[in-house]
């Protein structure tokens, strides 16, 4: 089992090096690094594993995994050797607005944990205000905290939008 685990760590590190770290290393002297994340990619010794059994899969095919944001912030901070981090996008595409609130609550809790650890997090931007067009999925995935009637252009703030607005106004994560 230890050999298999070691192999998975090697694969993870290879993926990180080619997909993330080489870009993060270039940001070491920048004013800040922007990060965006929605989920995780699990890897084993033979490569990508796919979603973990029992973890919900969202309409775009990735896991419901809000903990990915804190992990992404920590990785960016470590590789850039302390360049401030700005979350430029984070959220989920789902038809279940309560699931969206739960996701963002957990993700923001992770941001606060990172700040408590001394990581300089400059800000957080939820993706997206409106349900938008996704190139591979069209208008199907619903990321927005504001619903849009595409016929009338009427906008209706979802419960998640009201909740997130309350968080912004209070400047604290509340239930």
C-alpha positions as CSV (number, residue, x, y, z in Angstrom):
1,X,0.0,0.0,0.0
2,X,2.9,2.4,0.8
3,X,4.3,1.9,-2.7
4,X,0.9,2.6,-4.3
5,X,0.4,5.7,-2.2
6,X,3.9,6.9,-3.1
7,X,3.1,6.4,-6.8
8,X,0.0,8.5,-6.4
9,X,1.9,11.3,-4.8
10,X,4.4,11.2,-7.6
11,X,1.6,11.4,-10.2
12,X,-0.1,14.3,-8.3
13,X,3.2,16.2,-8.2
14,X,3.8,15.7,-11.9
15,X,0.3,16.9,-12.7
16,X,0.7,20.0,-10.4
17,X,4.1,20.8,-11.9
18,X,2.8,20.8,-15.5
19,X,-0.6,22.3,-15.0
20,X,-0.3,24.7,-12.1
21,X,3.1,25.1,-10.5
22,X,5.1,26.3,-13.5
23,X,2.7,29.3,-13.8
24,X,2.6,29.9,-10.1
25,X,6.4,30.0,-10.0
26,X,6.3,32.9,-12.5
27,X,4.0,34.9,-10.2
28,X,6.5,35.0,-7.3
29,X,7.4,38.6,-7.9
30,X,3.9,39.8,-8.9
31,X,1.6,42.0,-6.8
32,X,-0.8,39.1,-6.5
33,X,-1.8,35.8,-8.0
34,X,-5.4,35.1,-9.1
35,X,-6.8,31.6,-8.5
36,X,-10.0,30.0,-9.5
37,X,-11.2,26.6,-8.6
38,X,-14.4,24.6,-8.4
39,X,-13.5,21.0,-7.5
40,X,-10.6,18.6,-7.3
41,X,-9.0,16.1,-9.5
42,X,-8.1,12.8,-7.8
43,X,-5.1,10.9,-9.0
44,X,-3.6,7.5,-8.3
45,X,-0.5,5.8,-9.4
46,X,-2.0,5.1,-12.8
47,X,-3.4,8.6,-13.3
48,X,-6.8,10.3,-12.9
49,X,-9.3,8.4,-10.7
50,X,-12.5,10.2,-11.3
51,X,-15.1,11.2,-8.7
52,X,-14.9,9.5,-5.3
53,X,-17.8,7.1,-4.6
54,X,-20.5,8.7,-2.5
55,X,-19.5,12.3,-3.4
56,X,-22.1,14.1,-5.4
57,X,-21.3,14.9,-9.0
58,X,-22.5,18.2,-10.4
59,X,-24.1,18.8,-13.9
60,X,-20.7,19.6,-15.5
61,X,-19.3,16.3,-14.4
62,X,-17.1,17.3,-11.5
63,X,-17.4,16.5,-7.8
64,X,-19.0,18.7,-5.2
65,X,-15.9,19.6,-3.4
66,X,-15.8,23.1,-1.8
67,X,-12.7,22.2,0.1
68,X,-10.8,22.6,-3.1
69,X,-10.7,26.4,-2.7
70,X,-8.6,26.4,0.5
71,X,-6.3,23.7,-1.0
72,X,-5.8,25.9,-4.1
73,X,-5.1,29.0,-2.0
74,X,-2.5,27.1,0.1
75,X,-0.8,25.7,-3.0
76,X,-0.6,29.1,-4.7
77,X,0.8,30.7,-1.5
78,X,3.4,27.9,-1.0
79,X,4.6,27.8,-4.6
80,X,4.7,31.6,-5.0
81,X,6.5,31.8,-1.7
82,X,4.1,34.3,-0.2
83,X,2.6,36.2,-3.1
84,X,-0.8,37.5,-2.0
85,X,-3.8,35.5,-3.4
86,X,-7.0,36.8,-5.0
87,X,-9.8,34.3,-5.6
88,X,-11.0,35.4,-9.0
89,X,-13.6,32.7,-9.5
90,X,-15.2,30.0,-7.3
91,X,-18.7,28.5,-7.3
92,X,-20.7,25.6,-8.7
93,X,-23.2,24.9,-11.5
94,X,-26.2,23.4,-9.9
95,X,-30.0,23.6,-10.0
96,X,-30.1,23.2,-6.2
97,X,-29.6,26.7,-4.8
98,X,-29.4,25.3,-1.2
99,X,-26.5,23.2,-2.4
100,X,-24.9,26.3,-3.8
101,X,-25.2,28.1,-0.4
102,X,-23.7,25.1,1.4
103,X,-20.8,25.0,-1.1
104,X,-20.0,28.7,-0.8
105,X,-20.3,28.6,3.0
106,X,-17.8,25.7,3.1
107,X,-15.5,27.4,0.6
108,X,-15.6,30.7,2.4
109,X,-14.9,28.9,5.7
110,X,-11.7,27.6,4.0
111,X,-10.8,31.1,2.9
112,X,-11.1,32.2,6.5
113,X,-9.0,29.3,7.7
114,X,-6.3,30.3,5.2
115,X,-6.3,33.9,6.5
116,X,-6.1,32.6,10.1
117,X,-3.0,30.6,8.9
118,X,-1.4,33.9,7.8
119,X,-2.0,33.6,4.1
120,X,-2.6,37.0,2.5
121,X,-6.0,36.6,0.8
122,X,-6.9,39.8,-1.0
123,X,-10.5,39.0,-1.8
124,X,-13.1,36.5,-3.1
125,X,-15.2,36.7,-6.3
126,X,-18.1,34.3,-6.7
127,X,-18.7,32.9,-10.2
128,X,-21.1,33.9,-11.5
129,X,-23.6,36.7,-10.9
130,X,-25.9,35.4,-13.7
131,X,-26.4,32.0,-15.2
132,X,-24.1,32.1,-18.2
133,X,-23.3,30.3,-21.4
134,X,-20.7,27.5,-21.0
135,X,-19.0,26.6,-24.2
136,X,-19.4,22.8,-23.9
137,X,-22.7,22.8,-22.0
138,X,-24.6,25.9,-23.3
139,X,-27.0,27.4,-20.8
140,X,-27.5,24.2,-18.9
141,X,-25.3,24.6,-15.9
142,X,-26.7,27.2,-13.5
143,X,-23.8,29.0,-11.8
144,X,-25.6,32.3,-11.1
145,X,-26.8,33.8,-7.9
146,X,-29.2,35.7,-10.1
147,X,-31.7,34.0,-12.3
148,X,-32.3,35.4,-15.8
149,X,-35.4,35.0,-17.9
150,X,-33.8,34.8,-21.4
151,X,-37.0,35.9,-23.0
152,X,-37.9,39.0,-20.9
153,X,-34.4,39.6,-19.5
154,X,-35.9,39.9,-16.1
155,X,-33.4,39.2,-13.3
156,X,-34.5,37.6,-10.1
157,X,-32.0,37.3,-7.2
158,X,-31.8,33.7,-6.0
159,X,-31.7,32.8,-2.3
160,X,-28.0,32.2,-2.7
161,X,-27.6,35.8,-3.9
162,X,-29.5,37.2,-1.0
163,X,-27.4,35.0,1.4
164,X,-24.1,36.0,-0.2
165,X,-25.1,39.7,-0.2
166,X,-25.8,39.4,3.5
167,X,-22.3,38.0,4.0
168,X,-20.8,40.9,2.1
169,X,-22.8,43.5,4.0
170,X,-21.9,41.9,7.4
171,X,-18.3,41.4,6.3
172,X,-18.4,38.0,8.1
173,X,-19.4,34.5,7.4
174,X,-22.8,33.9,9.1
175,X,-25.3,31.1,9.0
